Amino acid sequence: LLTHAVDFYASDLGQRLVAVENAAHLSDDAEAARADGEQIIADLVRTGAPRLIILQRMGPAIDPQNTSVRAVEEIQVRFLLSASAAGVLPMELDEPALRSLMADQRGELRQRMRQSGLIHAAHVYQSFSDDDLEAYVAALEHPKMQRVYELMNGIQYEIMANRFEVLARRMADLHPGEEL
């Protein structure tokens, strides 16, 4: 799996993708990037451009097991329960009730995440040709690459959840009016 991913990302296209993705992560103007992505999507919809379908395929290719929504929910639950246990929240949380509430809102969260991912992709990959994006999505849809992303996403989500639990516990040490 590692060789498969390295071979793709070491290619010319892979290197160009990594460069724009890294630049996007370092950008300070998320609002401008979102507005730009929204405008690109609106233009693609208005013109009926086939690029929109390519971009729409990207989300499921990056999250092949559709775990991102459940992972975000789990991160939120772990943070809130840790904050509750640390005394940061004014009330003690009921874990089953919290999970039920999140399950009720899962469809809305899934839709927001799908839309956000599409807008982000439209902005980040705007300098790439349709052929380049098609090649990228085809690479992402390969079963080996999907397994790589499944593993990477799992690791990323676990790291995030652990960090939020630590943050929740450390928040108990803050005093009112103290900056985070």
C-alpha positions as CSV (number, residue, x, y, z in Angstrom):
1,L,0.0,0.0,0.0
2,L,2.8,2.4,0.9
3,T,4.6,1.7,-2.4
4,H,1.4,2.3,-4.3
5,A,0.8,5.7,-2.7
6,V,4.4,6.8,-2.9
7,D,4.5,5.9,-6.6
8,F,1.5,8.1,-7.3
9,Y,2.6,11.0,-5.1
10,A,6.1,10.9,-6.5
11,S,4.8,11.4,-10.0
12,D,4.7,14.9,-11.6
13,L,1.0,15.2,-11.0
14,G,1.3,13.9,-7.4
15,Q,4.0,16.4,-6.6
16,R,1.9,19.3,-8.0
17,L,-1.1,18.1,-6.0
18,V,1.0,17.9,-2.8
19,A,2.3,21.5,-3.4
20,V,-1.2,23.0,-3.8
21,E,-2.6,21.0,-0.9
22,N,0.2,22.1,1.4
23,A,-0.3,25.7,0.3
24,A,-4.0,25.4,1.0
25,H,-3.3,24.1,4.6
26,L,-1.1,27.1,5.3
27,S,-3.5,29.7,3.9
28,D,-4.7,32.2,6.4
29,D,-7.8,33.4,4.5
30,A,-10.3,30.6,4.8
31,E,-13.2,32.9,4.1
32,A,-11.8,34.1,0.8
33,A,-10.9,30.5,-0.2
34,R,-14.5,29.4,0.6
35,A,-16.0,32.3,-1.3
36,D,-13.7,31.5,-4.3
37,G,-14.7,27.8,-4.1
38,E,-18.4,28.7,-3.9
39,Q,-18.1,30.9,-7.0
40,I,-16.3,28.2,-8.9
41,I,-19.0,25.7,-8.0
42,A,-21.7,28.2,-9.0
43,D,-20.0,28.7,-12.4
44,L,-19.6,25.0,-12.9
45,V,-23.3,24.4,-12.2
46,R,-24.4,27.3,-14.4
47,T,-22.4,26.1,-17.4
48,G,-23.0,22.4,-16.8
49,A,-19.3,21.7,-16.8
50,P,-18.2,18.1,-16.5
51,R,-15.5,19.2,-14.0
52,L,-18.3,19.4,-11.3
53,I,-18.8,15.6,-11.6
54,I,-15.1,15.0,-11.3
55,L,-14.9,17.1,-8.1
56,Q,-18.0,15.4,-6.7
57,R,-16.3,12.0,-7.1
58,M,-13.3,13.2,-5.1
59,G,-15.1,13.2,-1.7
60,P,-16.2,9.6,-1.7
61,A,-12.8,8.6,-3.1
62,I,-11.0,10.2,-0.2
63,D,-13.4,8.8,2.4
64,P,-14.2,5.4,0.8
65,Q,-15.8,3.9,4.0
66,N,-17.8,7.1,4.7
67,T,-16.3,7.3,8.1
68,S,-15.6,11.0,8.4
69,V,-19.1,11.9,9.7
70,R,-18.9,9.2,12.4
71,A,-15.3,10.3,13.2
72,V,-16.3,13.9,13.7
73,E,-19.1,12.8,15.9
74,E,-16.8,10.7,18.0
75,I,-14.3,13.6,18.3
76,Q,-17.1,15.8,19.5
77,V,-18.4,13.3,22.0
78,R,-15.0,12.6,23.4
79,F,-14.3,16.3,23.8
80,L,-17.6,17.1,25.4
81,L,-17.4,14.2,27.8
82,S,-13.8,15.1,28.7
83,A,-14.9,18.7,29.3
84,S,-17.8,17.6,31.4
85,A,-15.6,15.3,33.5
86,A,-13.1,18.1,34.0
87,G,-15.9,20.4,35.2
88,V,-15.6,22.8,32.3
89,L,-19.3,22.5,31.4
90,P,-22.0,23.7,33.7
91,M,-23.7,20.3,33.7
92,E,-22.8,16.7,33.5
93,L,-23.5,15.2,30.1
94,D,-25.4,12.0,29.5
95,E,-23.4,10.1,26.9
96,P,-26.3,8.1,25.4
97,A,-28.4,11.2,25.1
98,L,-25.5,13.1,23.5
99,R,-24.9,10.3,21.0
100,S,-28.6,10.1,20.2
101,L,-28.7,13.9,19.5
102,M,-25.7,13.6,17.2
103,A,-27.3,10.6,15.4
104,D,-30.4,12.8,14.8
105,Q,-28.2,15.5,13.2
106,R,-26.0,13.1,11.2
107,G,-27.7,13.7,7.8
108,E,-27.3,17.4,8.2
109,L,-23.6,17.1,9.2
110,R,-23.0,14.7,6.3
111,Q,-24.5,17.2,3.9
112,R,-22.5,20.1,5.3
113,M,-19.2,18.1,5.2
114,R,-19.9,17.0,1.6
115,Q,-20.6,20.6,0.5
116,S,-17.6,21.9,2.3
117,G,-15.3,19.3,0.7
118,L,-16.6,20.1,-2.7
119,I,-16.1,23.8,-2.2
120,H,-12.6,23.2,-0.9
121,A,-11.7,21.0,-3.8
122,A,-13.0,23.5,-6.3
123,H,-10.8,26.2,-4.8
124,V,-7.6,24.1,-4.2
125,Y,-7.5,22.3,-7.5
126,Q,-8.7,25.2,-9.8
127,S,-5.3,25.4,-11.5
128,F,-5.5,21.8,-12.6
129,S,-6.9,20.7,-15.9
130,D,-10.0,18.4,-16.1
131,D,-7.7,15.6,-17.4
132,D,-5.4,16.0,-14.4
133,L,-8.3,16.0,-12.0
134,E,-9.7,12.9,-13.7
135,A,-6.4,11.2,-13.3
136,Y,-6.2,12.2,-9.6
137,V,-9.7,10.9,-8.9
138,A,-9.0,7.7,-10.7
139,A,-5.9,7.2,-8.6
140,L,-8.0,8.0,-5.4
141,E,-10.6,5.5,-6.5
142,H,-8.1,2.6,-6.9
143,P,-8.7,0.0,-4.1
144,K,-5.2,0.3,-2.8
145,M,-5.3,4.1,-2.5
146,Q,-8.7,3.9,-0.9
147,R,-7.2,1.6,1.8
148,V,-4.3,4.0,2.2
149,Y,-6.8,6.9,2.8
150,E,-8.9,4.8,5.1
151,L,-5.8,4.2,7.3
152,M,-4.6,7.8,7.1
153,N,-8.1,9.1,8.0
154,G,-8.3,6.8,11.0
155,I,-5.0,7.9,12.3
156,Q,-5.8,11.6,11.8
157,Y,-9.1,11.3,13.5
158,E,-7.6,9.4,16.5
159,I,-4.9,12.1,16.9
160,M,-7.5,14.8,16.7
161,A,-9.7,13.1,19.3
162,N,-6.8,12.7,21.7
163,R,-5.8,16.3,21.3
164,F,-9.3,17.5,22.0
165,E,-9.5,15.4,25.1
166,V,-6.3,16.9,26.4
167,L,-7.6,20.4,25.5
168,A,-10.8,19.7,27.4
169,R,-8.9,18.7,30.6
170,R,-6.6,21.7,30.3
171,M,-9.5,24.1,30.0
172,A,-10.4,23.2,33.6
173,D,-7.2,25.0,34.6
174,L,-8.2,28.3,32.9
175,H,-9.8,31.0,34.9
176,P,-12.6,33.2,33.7
177,G,-11.3,36.0,31.4
178,E,-8.1,34.1,30.7
179,E,-7.3,33.7,27.0
180,L,-7.3,30.2,25.5
